[in-house]
Structure formats: structure tokens, C-alpha cells
Amino acid sequence: MQVNFTHHQSAHCENGVASNLLKNNGLNISEPMVFGIGSGLFFVYLPFIKVNHAPAISYRTLPGQIFNKLASRLNLKIKRQKFSSTTNANKALDENLKNNIPTGLQVGVYHLSYFPDEYRFHFNAHNLVVYGKTETDYLVSDPVMETVTTLTHDELDKVRFAKGAFAPRGQMYYPIHIPAAVDLKSAIIKGIKNTCRDMLAPMPIVGVRGIKFVSKQIRKWPIKHGTKKANHYLAQMVRMQEEIGTGGGGFRFIYAAFLQEASVILNNEELKTLSKEMTLIGDSWRDFAVEASRIYKNRSAKEDAYNTIADELLDIANREEIFFKKLKQAIS
């Protein structure tokens, strides 16, 4: 069984799966547009939840929310299902493939045999598309990979029923209704307003205030926890930012591309200017990641290294605060 499906590589898995599934159904929408309308850009610091023995930091909304918000704002209908057994999960997936329906899956990363070893850790919010099946394998389009790939039947069972936080429980999803015409303009405005609201939220652990809070914590980590633990916390932060869920710089570059596209659709020059500004902020997130990695790899020659990167992060937070206030103004 093989469904006619075109694989496009993307920077982030959920955006990529959404964009690829919709393109396959005749709605040509780019990855940045999915991310922007779906209000994927976010920041939350959860010190009371530990991931890999370090405080949880997320640079994005909850898994599934990008596609759900996109669907709601464009009046698409997405069907989502979870399962209690591999038998039922496989039956439903095979039924879809028989009916020519490429299907999005939420999976765990750890048992993805086509991922390099250094990227395989316990993270259960990865997304991919299954578009076919042979006697031994499932045909997989993972948007972060350059080309299509495969997983054996057993491997797919393992990743669909990975254990731990955000356990996917065999989750599969696919579009069941796409209107003949979609109103991109109003969807873009709703998406931007939502992101501005999130990033300027008055809560101390969310949005730009959350980034400022983490900057304060970084100064305390070596004193409070000792160098070894502080380095581990920092490494986990960069991993969440640059490897696991794209996050920091990567998300800013995608968001900048979204604003670039939106400026044309809304005929709004201010968004084009803000797109360039967001690209520069993305560069600063990348610089922060590089400096932080020097510290936890013990290659930083700077005397007061932790305070230095805390200053860098605070500067990013201040610039993002100004940025999101201007963006809110630009579409009001």
C-alpha cells in the first residue's frame, strides 16, 4: 500500500507535517504560514517540572496546538485519535492507508532508528507522516529529514506507544475537511494577536517575563547548585532550544519568514521591517546558544561566564518585549 504523497523538508516537525498534509489535500500553505497562524512561538519556564533532571523550558505551545489553532482559524476539520492498544492503532492506520489517506502521527524520538544516536533521547512530541506500508516496513515522511524513510512495523509500534511525558498513545491525525476558499488575512491577524498576547503575558514564567526570569536563575545556578549541575541545566536549556523542539533562533527565523509572507498578504510594510528585526533577534538566540555551549563544554575563557550569558539573555528579552509591542501595534 502506498499513497501518492510529496515530501517537503521543513525546519520543525509539527509545522512540516501540517504543511505537507494540507499541500497533499490541495491547500498550498508554507511552513512559516502554518507556524504563524497557529501561534507556535511561545516561551514558558517550569522549574517545578524536571525534564532529563533539569527545569522544563518550552519555546513553543503544547504539542498539537499549532495544527489545531491553524485548523480553527482557517475552518479546517482535523480528525485526531488516540488508542489503548497497538492492535487498534495499527488497524486504524492501515485502514487510512487503504483509503489513500496519508496520516500524521505523534511519536517518541528515542526509538526512531533513522535518527543519528546523538538526537535520540526521551522526547515524545515528535511528528511525522506515514504514507504507505510494505510487508516489513511503514513508509515514513519525517519533515526534518531530507528524504523519505522507513520504520519496521515493530519500530513504529515502539515510537507510537513511547512511555513518559506527553506519551503519544498511538495518536494519529489527518484533515477531513478543507473549505474551497480560506480567509488567510483574518487568520494571520488572529495568529499574530495570540502570539503577542502570549509573549507579553503578565505571568512571571511566560513569554518575555519568563525569559527575564530564566536570565535571573542562570546567575544563581552555579552558586546554588554547583558547576556540574549548573552546566547540566544550561546544556538542557540549549538542547531544548536548538535540538529537541527547534526553539530559540530557529523559531525566530521561521516567524520572520511568516511576517515576510504576511506583509504581502496584508499589504503591510511595517511587518516587513519587523520581519528583519526578528531575524536579528534570532541571530542573538543563536549567539546565546553558542556562548552557553562553551560554558558547559568547559571551553569558555570568560571569567564571569554565567553572568555574561545571563546579560545576553536579558538583552534578548528586552528586545523581544519592544518587538512584540510594535507587532501588536502594527496589526491593530
C-alpha positions in Angstrom: 0.0 0.0 0.0 1.4 3.4 -1.0 -0.4 6.7 -1.1 0.6 9.4 -3.5 2.4 11.9 -1.2 5.1 14.6 -1.8 7.7 15.0 0.9 8.9 18.5 1.7 11.7 19.1 4.2 11.0 21.6 7.0 12.7 23.2 10.0 10.2 21.9 12.6 8.3 18.7 12.7 4.7 19.8 13.6 4.7 22.8 11.1 6.1 20.5 8.4 3.6 17.7 8.9 0.7 20.2 8.9 2.0 22.0 5.8 2.7 18.6 4.0 -0.7 17.1 4.8 -2.5 20.3 3.7 -0.5 20.6 0.5 -1.4 17.0 -0.2 -5.0 17.9 0.2 -4.8 20.8 -2.2 -4.2 23.7 0.2 -0.8 25.2 -0.6 0.4 26.7 2.7 4.0 27.2 3.7 5.7 26.0 6.9 6.1 29.6 8.2 2.4 30.4 7.5 1.4 27.3 9.5 3.6 28.4 12.4 2.4 32.0 12.4 -1.3 31.4 12.0 -1.0 28.5 14.5 0.7 30.8 17.0 3.6 28.4 17.6 6.0 30.9 19.1 5.9 30.8 22.9 8.1 30.6 26.0 7.5 29.0 29.3 9.8 28.1 32.2 8.6 25.4 34.5 11.2 24.9 37.3 8.8 22.6 39.2 8.8 20.1 36.3 12.0 18.3 35.5 12.9 17.0 32.1 16.1 15.0 31.9 16.8 16.1 35.5 16.7 19.9 34.7 13.9 22.5 34.8 11.5 22.3 31.9 11.7 25.0 29.3 9.5 25.2 26.3 9.9 27.5 23.4 6.6 26.5 21.8 3.0 25.8 22.6 1.8 22.3 23.6 2.1 19.5 21.0 -0.8 19.6 18.6 -1.8 23.2 19.3 -0.2 24.7 16.2 -2.2 22.5 13.9 -5.4 22.8 16.0 -5.2 26.6 16.0 -4.4 26.8 12.3 -7.4 24.5 11.6 -9.8 26.6 13.7 -8.6 29.9 12.1 -9.0 28.5 8.6 -12.1 26.5 9.2 -10.4 23.2 8.5 -11.5 19.9 10.2 -8.8 17.7 11.6 -9.6 14.2 13.0 -7.4 13.1 15.9 -7.5 9.6 17.5 -5.6 8.0 20.4 -5.6 4.3 21.2 -5.2 2.0 24.1 -3.6 -0.9 22.1 -1.2 -1.3 19.3 -3.6 -3.6 17.5 -6.3 -0.9 17.3 -3.8 1.8 16.4 -2.4 -0.3 13.5 -5.8 -1.2 12.3 -6.9 2.4 12.1 -3.6 3.5 10.4 -3.8 0.6 7.9 -7.4 1.5 7.1 -6.4 5.1 6.3 -3.6 3.9 4.0 -6.0 1.6 2.3 -8.3 4.7 1.7 -5.4 6.8 0.3 -5.1 9.0 3.4 -1.5 10.0 4.4 -1.6 10.2 8.2 0.2 12.4 10.8 1.5 10.7 13.9 2.8 11.9 17.2 5.8 9.7 18.2 8.7 9.4 20.7 12.1 10.2 19.3 14.1 7.6 21.3 13.4 4.6 19.0 13.5 6.4 15.6 16.1 4.2 14.0 16.8 6.6 11.2 17.8 9.4 13.7 21.5 9.7 14.5 22.3 8.4 18.0 23.0 11.9 19.5 19.5 13.0 18.6 17.7 10.0 20.1 16.5 10.8 23.6 13.2 10.6 25.5 11.1 13.2 23.8 7.5 12.2 22.9 6.2 15.2 20.9 7.8 14.5 17.5 5.6 14.4 14.4 5.8 12.5 11.1 3.6 11.3 8.3 3.0 7.6 7.3 2.1 7.3 3.6 2.5 3.6 2.9 3.2 0.1 4.1 5.1 -2.9 2.8 5.2 -6.5 4.3 8.0 -5.4 6.6 8.0 -1.6 6.8 5.9 1.5 7.1 6.9 4.3 4.6 7.6 7.5 6.5 7.9 11.2 5.6 9.6 12.9 8.5 9.7 16.6 7.6 13.0 17.2 9.4 14.7 14.6 7.2 16.0 15.4 3.7 14.2 12.4 2.1 11.5 9.8 2.9 12.5 6.9 5.1 11.1 3.7 6.7 10.4 2.1 10.0 9.7 -1.6 10.6 6.3 -2.5 11.9 7.8 -3.1 15.4 9.7 0.2 15.4 6.6 2.1 14.5 4.7 0.4 17.4 7.5 1.4 19.7 7.6 5.1 18.8 3.8 5.4 18.7 3.5 3.9 22.2 6.6 5.5 23.8 6.3 6.0 27.6 6.8 9.1 29.7 5.7 12.8 29.5 3.4 13.6 26.5 3.1 9.8 25.8 1.6 9.8 22.3 -0.7 6.8 23.0 -0.7 6.0 19.3 -2.0 9.4 18.3 -2.8 9.9 14.6 -4.4 12.9 12.9 -5.4 14.0 9.4 -7.5 16.6 7.6 -11.1 15.5 6.9 -12.5 18.8 5.5 -10.8 21.7 3.8 -13.1 24.6 2.5 -12.9 25.6 -1.1 -11.6 29.1 0.0 -9.8 30.1 3.1 -9.5 33.6 4.7 -5.8 34.0 5.2 -6.0 37.7 6.2 -8.2 37.2 9.3 -6.3 34.0 10.2 -2.9 35.8 10.1 -4.2 38.7 12.3 -5.7 36.2 14.9 -2.4 34.3 14.9 -0.3 37.4 15.5 -2.6 38.8 18.2 -2.5 35.4 20.0 1.4 35.3 19.9 1.7 38.9 21.1 -0.7 38.1 24.0 1.3 35.1 24.9 4.8 36.8 24.7 3.6 39.9 26.6 1.7 37.9 29.2 1.8 39.3 32.8 2.9 36.0 34.3 6.5 35.7 35.6 7.3 32.4 33.9 5.6 33.0 30.5 6.8 35.0 27.4 9.3 37.8 27.7 8.9 37.8 31.5 9.7 34.1 31.5 12.9 34.8 29.6 13.9 37.5 32.1 13.2 35.1 34.9 15.4 32.5 33.4 18.2 35.1 33.0 18.0 35.7 36.8 18.0 32.0 37.5 21.2 31.4 35.3 23.1 33.8 37.6 22.1 31.7 40.6 22.6 28.2 39.2 26.4 27.9 39.8 26.1 29.3 43.4 23.0 27.4 44.3 23.7 24.0 42.6 27.5 23.9 41.9 29.1 24.0 38.5 28.3 20.4 37.4 24.6 20.8 37.9 24.5 24.3 36.6 26.3 23.1 33.4 23.7 20.3 33.0 20.8 22.8 33.4 22.4 25.0 30.8 23.0 22.1 28.4 19.4 21.0 28.7 18.2 24.6 28.0 20.3 24.8 24.8 19.2 21.3 23.8 15.5 22.3 24.1 16.3 25.5 22.2 18.4 24.2 19.3 17.8 20.4 19.0 14.7 19.0 20.5 11.9 21.4 19.5 13.8 23.9 17.3 13.0 26.8 19.7 15.2 29.9 20.1 16.9 31.1 17.0 15.2 28.6 14.6 11.7 29.6 15.6 12.6 33.3 15.3 13.8 32.7 11.7 10.6 30.8 10.9 8.5 33.6 12.5 10.4 36.2 10.5 9.6 34.3 7.3 5.9 34.3 8.3 5.9 38.1 8.8 7.6 38.5 5.4 4.8 36.5 3.8 2.1 38.2 5.9 3.3 41.6 4.9 2.5 40.8 1.3 -0.9 39.2 2.0 -2.0 42.1 4.3 -0.2 44.7 2.3 1.5 45.9 5.4 5.1 47.3 5.1 5.6 47.5 8.8 5.5 43.7 9.0 8.4 43.5 6.5 10.5 45.8 8.7 9.6 43.7 11.8 10.5 40.5 9.9 14.1 41.8 9.6 14.2 42.8 13.2 13.0 39.3 14.2 15.8 37.8 12.1 18.4 39.8 14.1 16.8 38.6 17.4 17.1 35.1 16.0 20.8 35.6 15.4 21.2 36.7 19.1 19.4 33.5 20.3 22.0 31.5 18.2 24.9 33.5 19.7 23.5 32.8 23.2 23.4 29.1 22.4 27.0 29.1 21.2 28.2 31.0 24.3 26.2 28.8 26.6 27.6 25.6 25.0 31.2 26.9 25.5 30.4 27.1 29.2 29.0 23.6 29.7 31.7 22.1 27.5 34.2 24.0 29.7 35.7 25.9 26.8 34.7 29.4 28.0 37.6 31.6 28.8 35.4 34.3 30.3 35.9 34.9 34.0 32.3 35.7 34.8 30.7 33.4 32.1 27.3 32.8 33.7 26.6 36.4 34.3 27.7 37.2 30.8 25.2 34.9 29.2 22.5 35.9 31.6 23.1 39.5 30.4 22.8 38.3 26.8 19.5 36.6 27.6 18.2 39.6 29.4 19.0 41.8 26.4 17.1 39.3 24.1 14.1 39.5 26.4 14.1 43.3 26.4 14.4 43.5 22.6 11.5 40.9 22.3 9.3 42.9 24.6 9.8 46.0 22.4 9.3 43.9 19.3 6.0 42.3 20.3 4.6 45.7 21.5 5.4 47.1 18.0 4.0 44.0 16.3 0.8 44.3 18.3 0.5 47.9 17.2 1.3 47.1 13.5 -1.9 45.0 13.2 -4.2 46.9 15.4 
